[in-house]
Amino acid sequence: MTSAPAPRPRVLVTGGRRGIGRGIAWAFAENGYDVVVNDLVEDALVAETLTGIHDRGGGAAFLPGDIADLGQHAGLIERAFAAFGGLEVLVNNAGIQVAKRQDMLETTPESFDALMATNLRGPFFLTQKLAKRWLAEPPRARAVINIASVNSAMPAINRAEYCISKTGVSMMTELFAVRLAEAGVGVFEIRPGIIRTDMTAGVRDAYDRMIADGVAPVRRWGEPKDIGRAAVALARGDFQFSTGSVVHVDGGLHIHRL
């Protein structure tokens, strides 16, 4: 008798409908994963993302849900496990940018609360919910990957609430890394730089000029697939003696220079 093949590894990507999330989902599919995509709405963009996952050899499932709504987390985790019979990786990618870039002295409580709810509070409690389930299982290799930003450490006074939310993600990464290490769960942070997505479309001309002027040593736009490659490398265990680490995918933007 031949033994049944081992199940393919499975990943949940929040905010995976487009942009960086789509790049991450497609990278995992290319590397042998089944991919569960979460986002707010199911539309033509979701269909494109799922088709791309299938075309790259992965199983694909979509779960609608709002990460900012903590009441949806239990159901989301349950359905993610049910989609392909388990879950080895969580990528906390879902996030929002400020609705209006303006001086931090004009930041409103409403904008601050909205950024925190989606970018920090939601990912924290979703990871907490998943961690409790993982801790009830025997220890094995699993991973949580948090998508932060260069703004975790580089202040931008025209979107202060975004910067603060991403700084919180950085500490969240270290906290979960310490708490989950004994269970075999690696927790990592990716800090993207200037990435070509819908989120940066409104300031594309300004970023074009900055890139041409050498704001980063690598003078090109980052692409969603750059983030995806890094996420896969972290998730599959290429860095087995690392956890709580920050991976800069920013063309060197974070490097202090004279």
NUKETOR-584837 format. One record per residue: residue in three letters; x, y, z of N, C-alpha, C, O in turn. Coordinates in steps of 0.02 Angstrom, whole numbers, plus 32768, in hexadecimal, padded with zeros to 4 digits. Each point is the difference from the previous one (the first is absolute). Layout:
# residues N
AlaXYZXYZXYZXYZ...
This chain:
# residues 258
Met802A7FC480007FD6803C8000802C803F8000803480028021Thr7FB6802F7FBB8024804080007FDE802F80317FC280018006Ser80678024801D7FE4802F80317FE2803C7FDC801580137FC9Ala7FBB800C80577FE0803B7FE3803380397FFF80288007802EPro7FD580227F9D802F80387FFE7FF4803180387FC780098017Ala806F801680007FF9803280357FD7803B7FE7800680137FC5Pro7FD0800A80667FD9803A7FE9802D803A7FEE8035800A801DArg7FB4801D7FB38025803C7FEE7FFB803280397FCD80028023Pro806680267FE87FFB803380347FCA80337FED7FF2800B7FC5Arg7FF18015806E7FC8802C7FF6800C80448021801C80048037Val7FCF80317FA7800D804480187FC080297FFB7FDA7FFA7FD0Leu801C803080627FCA80327FFE802080457FF7802B80148027Val7FC0800F7FA4801980437FF27FC7803180087FD07FFF7FD9Thr8033802C80597FCC80338008800E803A7FD0803A800F7FF0Gly7F9180117FFA800880367FD080217FE87FC0802880237FE2Gly7FC57FA0800780227FE27FC77FE0800C7FBD80137FE07FCFArg7FBD804B802E7FD9800B7FC2802880227FC97FF47FF47FC5Arg803C8036804D802680277FCE80428015801F800E7FF1803AGly801B80337F9F803C801F801980317FD08020800D7FCA7FE5Ile800F804A805380327FD780237FE27FBD801380217FCC7FFAGly7FA18034801D7FE07FC180137FFC7FCF7FC7800D7FC48009Arg7FE280547FBC7FFE7FD47FC580467FE67FF080087FC57FF0Gly80298067801380457FEA7FF280167FC9803080237FD17FEDIle7FC98035805280117FCD80327FDB7FC07FF1801F7FCA8001Ala7FA1803A7FF07FD87FC47FF2801D7FDB7FC480067FC28002Trp800B80617FC9801B7FDF7FC480447FE1800E80107FCB7FE6Ala80198056804280427FE480107FF97FBF802680257FD07FF3Phe7FAD802D803C7FF67FC180257FE77FC97FD180157FC78006Ala7FBD804A7FCE7FE77FCE7FD080397FE47FD580037FC47FF3Glu802980677FF780397FEB7FD7802F7FD1802680257FDA7FE2Asn7FD880288060802D7FD880297FDC7FC6802380177FE98034Gly7FB180017FB17FE17FC380167FCD800680387FEF7FCD801FTyr7FF9806E7FEE7FCF800A80367FB980037FE47FF580167FC7Asp7FDB7FD580627FBA80117FF57FF3804180258019800A8037Val7FC080237FAA7FFB804580197FB88012800F7FD47FFA7FD5Val8021801E80677FBF801C80148008804C8000802A801B8024Val7FAE80067FB5800280497FFA7FC6801E80267FC77FEB7FF7Asn8047804680327FCC80268023800180487FE88035801C7FF5Asp7F90800080047FFA80487FF27FB98015800E7FD57FD78011Leu801E806A7FE97FBF801B80137FC87FEA7FD17FCA7FEF8017Val804380117FA97FCC7FF37FCF80177FCD7FCD803C7FF87FF4Glu7F957FE57FEE800F7FD17FCA7FEA80217FBE7FC5800D7FF6Asp806B7FFF7FDF7FF280237FC1802D7FE67FCA801F7FCB8007Ala7FE6805A7FC180297FEA7FC880497FFB801280247FD67FE6Leu7FF38056804780467FFD8015800F7FBF802680357FE27FF8Val7F9C8008803180077FC0802380047FC87FCE802A7FD38006Ala7FAB802E7FC880007FCC7FCD80447FFC7FDC80197FCA7FF3Glu800480717FFE804280017FE080357FE2802E802C7FDB7FEAThr7FD08036805680317FE5802F7FFB7FB4800680327FDD7FFFLeu7F91800A80077FF67FB7800780157FDC7FC0801D7FCA8003Thr7FD380537FC380167FE27FC1804C7FFC7FFD801C7FCE7FEAGly80048068802C804980008001801E7FCC802E80347FE37FF1Ile7FAB8010804880177FCB802D7FFA7FBD7FDE802F7FD88002His7F98801A7FDF7FF67FC17FDC80347FF87FC8801C7FCA7FF7Asp7FEF806C7FE3802F7FFC7FC880477FF1801880297FE57FDBArg7FE5802B806480437FF3801C80037FBE802780327FF28021Gly7F9A7FE77FDA80017FBD801D7FE57FF9804580047FCA801DGly7FE0806B80007FE67FFD80447FB57FF680037FDC80147FD2Gly800D7FCF80647FB98001800F7FEE80458019802980208022Ala7F9A7FF87FCE7FED804480127FBB800180207FD37FDD7FE9Ala8026804B804B7FC0800A80217FFC804980158032801F8011Phe7F917FFC7FEE7FF6804580157FD18003803B7FCB7FDF8001Leu8048804980327FD78009803B7FF4804B800A802F80248013Pro7F957FF57FE37FF28046800D8001800D804B7FEC7FD58027Gly802A80667FEC8000801280468028803E800D802F80107FDBAsp7FBF8014805A8021803E8014802C7FF2803C7FE77FF28037Ile805A80137FC0802F7FF380367FF4802F803B800E7FEE8039Ala7FD9804E7FBA7FF4802F80367FC77FEC802D7FFA80198038Asp7FDB7FB97FB17FC77FE8802780157FC1802680017FC97FE4Leu800F803E805B80197FC880277FCD7FC7800580147FC68009Gly7FAD804A7FF27FCD7FCD800480017FCF7FC67FE27FCA8003Gln804080487FC780047FD47FC6803C7FD0800380057FD37FD7His80288038805880407FDB80007FF77FB5800A801F7FD97FDCAla7FB8801280537FF87FB9800D7FE77FDB7FC2801A7FCB7FEFGly7FB480527FF17FE67FE17FC380327FFF7FC980047FCF7FDALeu80238066801F803280037FCC80367FCB800980127FDE7FD1Ile8006801A806C80327FCD800E7FE37FBA7FF380217FD57FE2Glu7FA3801F80357FE07FBF7FF67FF97FEF7FB680107FC97FEBArg7FD980677FEE7FF87FF47FB880437FF97FDC80057FDB7FCFAla802E8049804980427FFA7FE2801C7FB9800A801D7FE37FD3Phe7FDA8002806A80167FBB800D7FD87FCF7FD5801C7FCF7FE7Ala7FA3803D80127FD67FD17FDC800D80007FB57FF47FCE7FDEAla8025806A8007800880067FB7802B7FCA7FE37FF07FE37FCCPhe8049800E8055802E7FCD7FE780167FCF803680317FDB7FF7Gly7FAC80248041800E7FCF8034803680138031801A7FD48022Gly7FF8806B7FE280338015802F801C80447FED7FEB801D7FCELeu80457FFB8059801E80417FF380458002802080067FF4803DGlu802D801C7F9C804480058019801A80478003802F800E8026Val7FB4801F7FB4801C80437FFA7FC7803480017FCD7FF77FDFLeu803E803E80467FD5803B7FFE8029803B7FE98035800E801CVal7FB380157FB1801F803E7FEA7FD0803980107FCC80077FE0Asn8046802280517FD8803A80128012803A7FD1802C8029800EAsn7FB17FD87FBA800F80337FCD7FCB80377FFE801080387FEDAla7FB27FB980257FCA80317FFA80128041802480177FFF8039Gly7FE080387FA4800F8040801E7FE380387FD67FF17FF77FC6Ile8008804380597FE7803A7FDC8030803A8009802780038030Gln7FD5802B7FA18027803D80037FD2803880177FC37FF88001Val8059804180117FD6803980137FD580157FC680157FFD7FC6Ala7FAE801980487FD380177FCB801980417FE27FF4800E7FC5Lys802E801A8063801A80417FE98043800C802080077FFE803DArg802C800F7F9A80428011801A7FFF804980157FF4802D7FD8Gln801A7FDF80687FFE80448019802E8006803D80147FCD801DAsp7FFB806F7FF7802B800C80397FE57FDB803D7FC47FFF800CMet80687FE4801B7FEC7FD9803A7FD9802A80327FDB7FE58029Leu802D805D7FD67FDA802B802D7FB680027FED7FD780198026Glu80197FCC7F9F7FBB7FFD7FEA7FE37FB980047FC77FF57FECThr80607FDB802C7FE87FBB80067FC17FFE802C7FFE801F8036Thr7FD07FBC7FB47FC17FFC80257FFD7FBF8028801F7FCE7FEDPro7FBD8032804A7FF67FC180267FE17FC97FD580107FC58008Glu7FC3804E7FCB7FDF7FCF7FD580327FDD7FD27FFD7FC37FF8Ser803080647FEB80327FE27FD480317FD6802980117FC97FEBPhe8004804F804E802D7FDB802C7FE27FBC801280217FCC7FFBAsp7FA08035801B7FE07FC280167FF87FCF7FC680087FC48009Ala7FE780557FBC7FF77FD47FC680427FDE7FED80007FC47FF1Leu80378061801080417FE37FF080147FCC803380197FCB7FEEMet7FDC8043805180127FD080357FD67FC17FFB801A7FC9800AAla7FA6803F7FE87FD37FC67FFE80147FCE7FCB7FFF7FC4800CThr801280547FBA80117FD37FC880497FEC800180107FC57FF4Asn801D8069801980487FF37FF880207FDE803C80347FDF7FF9Leu7FAF802A804280217FE6803D7FD17FD6802B800F7FC6800FArg7FB9805680057FD37FDB802D7FE77FC07FDF80007FCB8020Gly7FEA80397FA27FE77FC57FDE80347FCA7FF87FF37FC78014Pro804880487FD180337FCD7FFA80167FE28043800D7FC48005Phe7FF68066802F80147FE580417FD07FCB801880157FC98013Phe7FAB80467FEC7FCF7FD1801B7FF37FC57FD17FED7FCA8017Leu801C803F7FA87FFB7FC77FD380397FCF800E7FF67FC48001Thr80478057800880397FD580107FF67FDE804380117FC68008Gln7FD4805E80287FF27FE380427FD17FC47FF9800B7FCC801DLys7FC0803D7FBB7FCE7FCB7FF780217FC37FE07FF47FC78015Leu803480447FB880217FC87FDE80337FDF802E80067FC38000Ala801F8065802680347FE5802C7FE27FD08033801D7FCC800ELys7FAA8045800D7FE07FD480317FEF7FBD7FE080067FCB8020Arg7FE580367FA37FF07FC17FDE80407FD87FF280027FC3800BTrp8032805F7FDF803F7FDE7FF3801D7FE28040801C7FC98000Leu7FDE805B8037801D7FE9803F7FDD7FC1801A801B7FDC802AAla7FA980177FBE7FDC7FC4801480177FC37FD87FEA7FC8800DGlu804180437FC1801B7FCB7FD780487FF180138020802A8020Pro7FFB7F9C7FCC80477FF3800D802D80347FDD7FEE80177FC9Pro804A7FFC8055802D80307FE080197FE87FBD80127FC67FF8Arg7FF080677FD7801C7FF27FBE800E80437FDE7FED80358019Ala80337FC87FAE8014803D7FDE7FC380247FE37FDB7FE57FD6Arg801B805880417FCB802B7FE6801B804880028034800D801DAla7FA780217FC5801A80447FFC7FC880347FFE7FCA7FF47FE4Val8045804580397FD8803C7FF9802C80357FE18038800D8018Ile7FB080137FB4802680347FDE7FD6804080007FC980007FE5Asn8051803480387FDE80408005801C80317FCE803D800B7FFDIle7F9880127FDB801680327FCF7FFA804580207FC9801A800BAla807080038004800280428020800F80347FCA7FDE80037FCDSer80568025803D801080357FD180428020801580137FFC803BVal800F80247F96803A802880147FEB80368031802980198027Asn7F967FF97FD87FE88032802F7FFB7FE680487FEC8025802DSer80257F9C7FDE80087FE8804580388026802280008008803DAla8031800F7F9C803A8022801C800F80437FE0802980268018Met7FB57FE87FB0800C803F7FDC7FC1802B80047FCF7FF17FDFPro8032804580487FC48028800A7FED80277FC1802A801B7FDDAla7F947FE880167FE4802A7FCB7FC9802980207FCB7FE6800FIle8041805A7FFC7FD3802880287FBE800F7FDD7FD2801C801EAsn80287FD07FA27FC080097FDD7FD37FC280057FCA7FFF7FE2Arg804B7FCE80427FD77FC5800E80177FDF804180157FC78001Ala7FE780608033801A7FEB80417FDF7FC1801980217FD3801AGlu7F9D80297FDE7FDB7FC7801B80147FBF7FDD80007FCB801FTyr801180397FA180197FC57FDC80437FEA801E800B7FC5800DCys8021806A7FFC80427FF0801C7FFA7FDF804580227FCE800EIle7FB4804E801C7FF87FE580437FE47FBA7FFE80157FD48026Ser7FBB80207FAD7FE37FBC7FFC80347FCD7FEB80017FC88019Lys802B804B7FB980337FD17FE880387FF68033801D7FCB8004Thr7FF180698024802F7FF780367FE57FCD803380267FD8801BGly7F9A802A7FF07FE07FCF802B80077FBA7FE5800A7FD08026Val7FF180287F9980087FBE7FE080467FE5800E80097FC48009Ser802980677FF880447FEB800E80067FE28046801E7FCB8008Met7FC68056802A80027FE580437FD67FC1800680137FD18022Met7FB4802F7FBD7FD67FC47FFE80277FC47FE77FF97FC9801AThr802F80417FB380297FC97FE4802F7FE4803580047FC38007Glu801E8067801D802F7FE980327FDC7FDC803A80187FCE801ALeu7FAF804D7FF97FDA7FE180377FE97FB97FEE800A7FD28027Phe7FD880267F9E7FEA7FBE7FED803B7FD17FF27FFB7FC4800BAla803D80577FDE803B7FD67FF680167FE1804180117FC48001Val7FF08063803480147FE680417FCD7FCD801A80127FCB8019Arg7FAF80467FE17FCC7FD6801D7FF97FBD7FDD7FF07FCE8020Leu801B80307F9E7FF07FC47FD9803D7FD77FEC7FF97FCD7FDEAla804280478037803D7FDD7FEA7FFF7FB7801580127FD57FD8Glu7FDA801D806680017FBA80177FCF7FD47FDB80077FC38001Ala7FC8805A7FDD7FD07FDA7FD980167FF77FB87FDB7FE57FD7Gly806280328019801A7FF77FBD7FE780337FCE80057FF57FC3Val7FDF804280567FE580337FD4803280397FF8801080228031Gly80097FE87F93802A803A7FF27FD5803C7FEF7FD07FFA7FDBVal8041803F80417FDA803E7FF4802F80347FE38035800E801DPhe7FB8800F7FAC802D802D7FDB7FDB803E7FE97FC280027FFBGlu806580327FF87FE5803F7FE6802380107FBE803D7FFE7FFBIle7F9B80137FD4801A801A7FC07FEF804A7FFE7FC78014800BArg806C80157FE67FF680487FF9800880147FB78038800A7FE8Pro7F917FFC7FF4800480167FBA8014804A7FFD7FF38027802DGly802C7FEA7F9B800E80467FF27FCD801C7FD07FC47FFB800CIle805380237FBE7FD3801E7FCF7FEC7FCA7FCE80287FEB7FD5Ile7F9A7FFD80327FE87FC77FD97FCA80187FD07FD580278013Arg802E7FC07FB07FD080147FCC7FBD7FDC800B7FF97FC67FECThr7FD8805C80337FBD7FE4800C7FCD80387FF8801080397FF3Asp7FB07FB480147FCB80327FFE8007803280397FEE803A7FF8Met802E7FB080408007802C803A8030803A7FF27FF98035801DThr80387FC07FB8803080347FF07FF280237FBE8025802C7FEBAla7FA47FC17FF47FF2801B7FBE7FF6804C8002801480237FD1Gly7FCE7FF680647FF180478004803D802C80077FFC803D7FF4Val803C7FA68021803D8027800880387FE57FD4803B8008800FArg7FB27FD87FBA80317FDF7FD6803280317FE2803C7FF27FFEAsp7FAD80477FEA802E80317FE2803480178033803B80077FEFAla7FAE8007804D802F8017803480347FCA8010803B800E8007Tyr7FAE7FB37FFE802F7FCA800E802E7FF37FC4803A7FEE800AAsp7FAD801A7FBA802C7FF97FC5803C802F800680397FED7FF3Arg7FB880518020803680328006802F7FED8039803D80067FF8Met7FA87FE5803F802A7FED8039802E7FC57FEF803A80008013Ile7FAB7FCF7FCA80287FC67FED803780157FD080397FEB8007Ala7FB6803E7FC8803280187FD0803680298022803A7FFF7FEBAsp7FB48024804A80318029802580287FD88033802C801C8021Gly7FC77FA37FE580297FD5802B7FEA7FFC8047802A7FF8802DVal7F94800D7FE07FE97FFB804580137FBD801F80097FFB803DAla7FFF7FD17F9980187FBE8016803A7FEB7FD2800180157FC6Pro802D7FC4805380397FEB7FD67FEB7FDA7FC1801D80097FCBVal7FAF7FCC803B7FE67FDC7FC67FCB802C7FE07FCA8009801CArg804580127FAA7FD580337FE27FCA7FE17FD3800280067FC3Arg7FCF7FDA805E7FC57FE77FDC7FC77FF98032800A7FFF803DTrp7FBA7FFB7FA87FC67FF0802980067FB8801980187FD47FDCGly7FD1802180617FF67FBC80167FC07FE67FE27FD180267FF2Glu802B7F9880047FC57FE07FE57FE27FD0803480257FE7802APro7F9A800D7FD37FE27FD0802F80247FBD800280047FE18035Lys801680097F9280227FBF800080408001802980167FCC8018Asp8009806F7FF1803A8005802B7FEE7FEF804880267FDE8023Ile7FA0803A7FF37FE97FF080447FEE7FB68004800E7FDF8032Gly7FD280077F997FEC7FBA8000803B7FD180077FFC7FCF8025Arg803A803F7FB8803B7FD48004801C7FFE804780127FCB8019Ala7FF0806F80078019800380457FD37FD9802F80187FDD802CAla7FA7802A7FCB7FD07FDE802C80077FB47FFB7FFE7FDD8032Val800A800B7F9180077FB77FF780407FE780217FFF7FCD8022Ala803880577FD5803F7FEA801E7FFB7FFC804C801A7FD2801ELeu7FC3805D80007FF8800080497FD27FC88016800C7FDF8033Ala7FBF80167FA77FCD7FCF801580187FB87FFA7FEE7FD6802AArg8039801B7FA480117FBA7FF4803B7FE8802980147FC67FFCGly80088066802D80347FEB802E8047800A7FE9802E7FE0801AAsp7FDD804B7FB58044800D7FE9802B80208037803D7FFD7FFDPhe7FA2802280348024802080387FEA7FDF80417FDE801E8029Gln80377FA47FDF7FE77FD780378018801880457FDF7FF18032Phe805880327FD2801A801780407FF1804A800B802380228025Ser7FA87FF57FBA7FED804680067FB6800580137FD87FD77FEAThr8017805A803E7FBB8012800C80008047801B80318017801EGly7F98800D7FD87FFD804580148028802F7FD48009803A8011Ser800E7FAD7FB7802D80267FD57FDA802F7FD17FC67FF47FEFVal805C80427FFF7FE680307FCF80247FF57FBE803D7FFF7FFEVal7F9D7FFA7FCC801D7FFB7FBD7FEB803E7FD97FC5800C7FF4His806C801C7FFA7FF3803D7FD97FFC7FEE7FB680307FE67FE3Val7F9880297FFE7FF97FF67FB87FF080467FE47FC7800F7FEFAsp806E8019800C7FF680477FF38036801F7FD58006803D7FFBGly80237F997FE48035801B7FD6803580258027802680287FE4Gly7FDD7FCD805E80318023802A7FE980438019802880278019Leu7F967FE77FE17FE680418015800E800E804A800A803A8013His7FF87F928016800880098048804880118014800C8013803AIle80247FE77F998046800A8012800E804A800B7FF180297FD6His802C7FE7806480138045800D803F80117FD880317FDB8003Arg7FCD805C7FD9803880137FD580128049800A7FD680298013Leu80697FE77FE18017804680018003801A7FB98012803A7FF5
